[in-house]
Amino acid sequence: MSTMSYGFHYDRGQKVGYDISFGSVRLSFVSSKDKARIIKEIKSSGYSKDEITIERRED
């Protein structure tokens, strides 16, 4: 079972976030709420889907 609070997704009591890397930039522990918006902005600035790495993290 999962819930969402303050933009972060919780799965079995673990806070879930995402690390997003593109070019030489790394965004650490991005909330579920902001992930899609950030990826859309990265793509609009000229990066392709293959240049963006997304890793799920639990805290």
C-alpha distances in whole Angstrom, upper triangle without the diagonal:
4,7,11,14,17,16,14,11,9,6,6,9,11,13,13,16,19,22,25,28,31,35,35,33,29,27,24,21,21,18,16,18,21,21,22,25,26,26,28,30,31,32,34,36,37,34,33,30,31,32,29,26,23,21,17,17,15,16
4,7,10,14,13,11,7,5,4,6,8,9,10,10,13,16,19,22,25,28,32,32,30,26,23,21,18,17,14,12,14,17,17,19,21,22,23,25,27,28,29,31,33,34,31,31,27,29,30,26,24,20,18,15,15,13,14
4,7,10,10,9,6,5,7,9,9,10,10,10,13,16,20,22,26,28,32,32,29,26,23,21,17,16,13,11,12,16,16,18,20,21,22,24,26,27,28,30,32,33,31,31,28,30,30,26,25,21,20,16,16,14,15
4,7,6,6,4,6,9,11,11,11,9,9,11,14,18,20,23,26,30,30,27,24,20,19,15,14,10,9,9,13,14,15,17,18,20,21,23,24,26,27,29,31,29,29,26,28,28,25,23,19,19,15,15,14,14
4,5,5,6,7,11,13,11,12,9,11,12,15,18,20,24,27,30,30,26,24,20,18,14,13,10,10,10,13,15,17,18,19,21,22,23,25,27,28,29,32,30,30,28,30,30,26,24,21,20,17,16,14,14
4,6,8,10,14,16,14,14,11,12,12,15,17,19,23,25,28,28,24,22,18,16,13,12,8,10,8,11,13,15,16,17,19,21,21,23,25,26,27,30,28,29,27,29,28,25,24,20,20,17,16,15,15
4,7,10,13,16,15,14,10,10,9,12,15,16,20,22,25,26,22,19,16,15,11,9,6,6,5,7,10,12,12,13,16,17,18,20,22,23,24,26,25,26,23,26,25,21,20,17,17,15,14,14,14
4,6,10,13,12,10,7,6,7,10,13,15,19,21,25,25,21,18,15,13,9,8,5,5,7,9,10,13,14,15,16,18,20,20,22,24,25,27,25,26,23,25,24,21,19,16,15,12,11,10,11
4,7,10,10,8,6,5,7,10,14,16,20,23,26,27,23,20,17,15,11,10,7,6,8,11,11,14,16,16,17,20,21,22,23,25,27,28,26,26,23,25,25,21,19,15,14,11,11,10,11
4,7,6,5,5,6,9,12,16,18,22,25,29,29,26,22,19,17,13,13,10,10,12,15,15,17,19,20,21,23,25,25,27,29,30,32,29,29,26,28,28,24,21,18,16,12,11,9,9
4,5,5,7,7,10,13,17,19,23,26,30,30,27,24,21,18,15,15,13,12,15,17,17,19,21,22,22,25,27,27,28,31,32,33,30,30,26,27,28,24,22,18,16,12,11,8,10
4,6,9,10,14,17,20,23,26,29,33,33,30,27,24,21,18,19,16,16,18,21,20,23,25,26,26,28,30,30,32,34,36,37,34,33,30,31,31,28,25,21,18,15,13,10,11
4,7,9,13,16,19,22,26,29,33,32,29,26,23,20,16,18,15,15,18,20,20,23,25,25,26,29,30,30,32,34,35,37,34,34,31,32,32,28,25,22,19,15,13,10,9
4,6,10,13,16,19,22,26,29,29,26,22,20,16,13,15,13,13,16,18,18,21,23,22,23,26,27,27,29,32,33,34,31,31,28,29,28,25,22,18,15,12,9,6,6
4,7,10,13,16,20,23,26,26,23,19,17,13,10,11,9,10,13,15,15,18,20,19,20,23,24,24,26,29,29,31,28,28,26,27,26,22,20,16,14,10,8,5,5
4,7,10,13,17,20,24,23,21,17,14,12,8,9,8,8,11,12,12,15,17,16,17,20,21,21,23,26,26,28,25,25,22,23,23,19,16,13,11,7,6,5,6
4,7,10,13,17,20,20,17,13,11,8,5,5,5,6,10,10,9,12,14,13,14,17,18,18,20,22,23,24,22,22,19,20,20,16,14,10,9,6,5,6,8
4,6,10,13,17,17,14,11,8,7,5,5,7,7,10,10,7,11,13,11,11,15,16,15,17,20,20,21,18,18,16,17,16,12,10,6,5,5,6,8,11
4,7,10,13,13,11,7,6,5,5,6,9,11,13,12,9,12,14,11,11,15,15,14,16,19,19,19,16,17,15,15,14,10,8,6,5,7,7,11,12
4,7,10,11,8,6,5,7,8,7,11,12,14,11,8,11,12,9,8,12,12,10,12,15,15,16,13,13,12,12,10,7,6,5,7,9,11,14,16
4,7,7,6,4,6,9,11,11,14,15,17,14,12,14,14,11,10,13,13,10,12,15,14,14,11,12,11,11,8,6,5,7,9,12,13,17,19
4,6,5,7,9,12,14,14,17,18,19,16,13,14,15,11,10,12,12,8,10,13,11,11,8,9,10,9,6,5,6,9,12,15,17,21,22
4,6,8,11,14,17,17,20,21,22,19,17,18,18,14,13,15,14,10,12,14,12,11,8,10,12,11,7,8,10,13,15,19,20,24,25
4,7,10,13,16,17,20,22,23,20,18,20,19,16,15,18,16,13,15,17,14,14,12,14,15,14,10,11,11,14,16,19,20,23,24
4,7,10,13,13,17,19,20,16,15,17,16,13,13,15,14,11,14,16,13,14,12,14,15,15,11,10,11,12,14,17,17,21,22
4,6,10,10,14,16,18,15,13,16,16,12,12,16,14,12,15,17,15,16,14,16,15,15,12,10,9,10,11,13,14,17,18
4,7,7,11,13,14,11,10,13,13,10,11,14,13,11,15,17,16,17,15,17,16,17,14,11,10,10,10,12,12,15,16
4,6,9,12,14,12,11,15,15,12,13,17,16,15,18,20,19,21,18,20,18,19,17,13,12,10,10,10,9,12,12
4,6,9,12,10,10,13,14,12,14,17,17,16,19,21,21,23,20,21,19,20,19,15,13,10,9,8,7,9,9
4,7,8,7,6,10,11,9,11,14,14,14,17,18,19,21,18,19,18,19,18,14,13,10,10,9,9,11,12
4,5,5,6,10,11,10,12,15,15,16,18,20,21,23,21,21,19,21,20,16,15,12,12,10,10,11,12
4,6,5,8,10,10,11,14,15,16,18,19,21,23,21,21,18,20,20,16,15,12,12,10,11,12,13
4,6,7,8,10,11,13,14,16,17,19,20,22,21,21,19,22,21,18,17,14,15,14,14,15,16
4,6,5,6,9,10,11,12,14,16,17,19,18,19,17,20,19,15,15,13,14,13,15,16,17
4,6,5,6,9,10,11,12,14,16,17,15,16,14,16,16,12,12,9,11,11,13,15,17
4,5,5,6,9,10,11,12,14,16,15,15,13,16,16,12,13,11,13,13,16,18,20
4,6,5,6,9,10,11,13,15,14,15,14,17,17,14,15,13,16,16,18,20,22
4,5,5,6,9,10,11,13,12,13,13,15,14,11,12,11,14,15,17,19,21
4,5,5,6,9,10,11,10,10,9,12,11,8,10,9,13,14,17,20,22
4,5,5,6,9,10,10,10,10,14,13,11,13,13,16,18,20,23,25
4,5,5,6,9,9,11,12,15,13,12,14,14,18,19,21,24,26
4,5,5,7,6,8,9,12,10,8,11,12,16,18,20,23,25
4,5,5,5,6,7,10,9,9,12,13,17,19,22,25,27
4,5,7,9,11,14,13,12,16,17,20,22,25,28,30
4,6,9,12,14,12,12,15,17,21,23,25,28,30
4,7,10,12,10,11,15,17,21,23,26,29,31
4,7,8,6,7,11,14,17,20,23,26,28
4,5,5,7,11,13,17,20,23,26,29
4,5,5,8,10,14,17,20,23,26
4,6,8,10,14,17,20,24,26
4,7,10,13,17,19,23,26
4,7,10,13,16,20,22
4,7,10,13,17,19
4,7,10,13,16
4,6,10,13
4,7,10
4,7
4
